[in-house]
Amino acid sequence: MIKPVPLEKKIETSSHLEKRSVSLSGHATSIALEKEFWDTLEMVAKRQNIALSKFINQIDSFQRKGRPLASTLRLKALEEAFSLPTQDKPFL
């Protein structure tokens, strides 16, 4: 029997990266990003009124272009962060 994995389970790491487990196309995968990238992605998902896991699945399905998922998520977070008003930027 396969146990379901929580869609956005945080995994503690000793480095500066925050690792989370996400279900992509029914398969659990771990993604390690810096907190600021997670914060930005969460903000964007919230603005779109969707769960972070759904937002990540959309990026995985349509925007990867052969890149590793963590790299694609960082690029998406940067793209979105540059379009935010200064007061909403999570890294400033």
C-alpha positions as CSV (number, residue, x, y, z in Angstrom):
1,M,0.0,0.0,0.0
2,I,1.3,3.4,-0.9
3,K,0.9,6.2,1.6
4,P,-0.2,9.5,0.2
5,V,2.4,12.3,0.6
6,P,1.2,15.6,1.9
7,L,1.4,18.0,-1.1
8,E,3.5,20.6,0.5
9,K,5.4,18.9,3.3
10,K,8.3,20.8,4.6
11,I,11.5,18.9,5.3
12,E,14.1,20.3,7.6
13,T,17.6,20.6,6.3
14,S,20.7,21.9,7.9
15,S,21.7,24.0,4.9
16,H,20.3,27.3,3.7
17,L,17.9,25.4,1.5
18,E,14.4,24.5,2.5
19,K,13.3,21.1,1.1
20,R,9.7,20.4,0.4
21,S,8.0,17.3,-0.9
22,V,5.4,17.8,-3.6
23,S,3.3,15.4,-5.6
24,L,3.9,15.8,-9.4
25,S,1.7,13.8,-11.7
26,G,1.1,11.4,-8.8
27,H,4.7,10.9,-7.9
28,A,6.3,12.4,-4.8
29,T,9.4,14.5,-5.4
30,S,11.5,16.7,-3.2
31,I,12.5,20.3,-4.2
32,A,15.1,22.3,-2.4
33,L,15.0,26.1,-2.7
34,E,16.1,29.0,-0.6
35,K,13.3,30.4,1.7
36,E,13.0,33.6,-0.4
37,F,12.2,31.6,-3.5
38,W,9.5,29.6,-1.6
39,D,8.1,32.8,-0.2
40,T,7.8,34.3,-3.7
41,L,6.2,31.2,-5.2
42,E,3.7,31.0,-2.3
43,M,2.8,34.7,-2.8
44,V,2.2,34.2,-6.5
45,A,0.1,31.1,-6.0
46,K,-1.9,32.9,-3.3
47,R,-2.5,35.8,-5.8
48,Q,-3.8,33.3,-8.3
49,N,-6.0,31.7,-5.6
50,I,-4.4,28.3,-6.1
51,A,-2.5,25.9,-3.9
52,L,1.3,26.1,-4.2
53,S,1.3,22.4,-5.2
54,K,-1.0,23.2,-8.2
55,F,1.1,26.2,-9.2
56,I,4.3,24.0,-9.1
57,N,2.5,21.3,-11.2
58,Q,1.5,24.0,-13.8
59,I,5.1,25.1,-14.0
60,D,6.3,21.5,-14.2
61,S,3.9,20.8,-17.0
62,F,4.2,23.9,-19.2
63,Q,7.4,25.9,-18.4
64,R,10.3,23.6,-17.8
65,K,11.8,23.4,-21.3
66,G,14.2,20.7,-20.3
67,R,15.6,22.5,-17.2
68,P,15.7,20.9,-13.7
69,L,12.5,21.8,-11.8
70,A,14.4,23.7,-9.0
71,S,16.0,25.9,-11.6
72,T,12.7,26.5,-13.4
73,L,11.0,27.5,-10.1
74,R,13.8,29.9,-9.2
75,L,13.5,31.5,-12.7
76,K,9.7,31.8,-12.3
77,A,10.1,33.3,-8.8
78,L,12.6,35.9,-10.1
79,E,10.3,36.7,-13.1
80,E,7.4,37.2,-10.7
81,A,9.4,39.1,-8.1
82,F,10.6,41.7,-10.6
83,S,7.0,42.3,-11.6
84,L,5.9,43.0,-8.0
85,P,5.6,46.5,-6.4
86,T,8.7,47.1,-4.2
87,Q,6.7,46.9,-0.9
88,D,5.5,43.3,-1.8
89,K,8.9,41.9,-2.6
90,P,9.6,39.1,0.0
91,F,13.4,39.4,-0.3
92,L,13.8,43.1,0.4
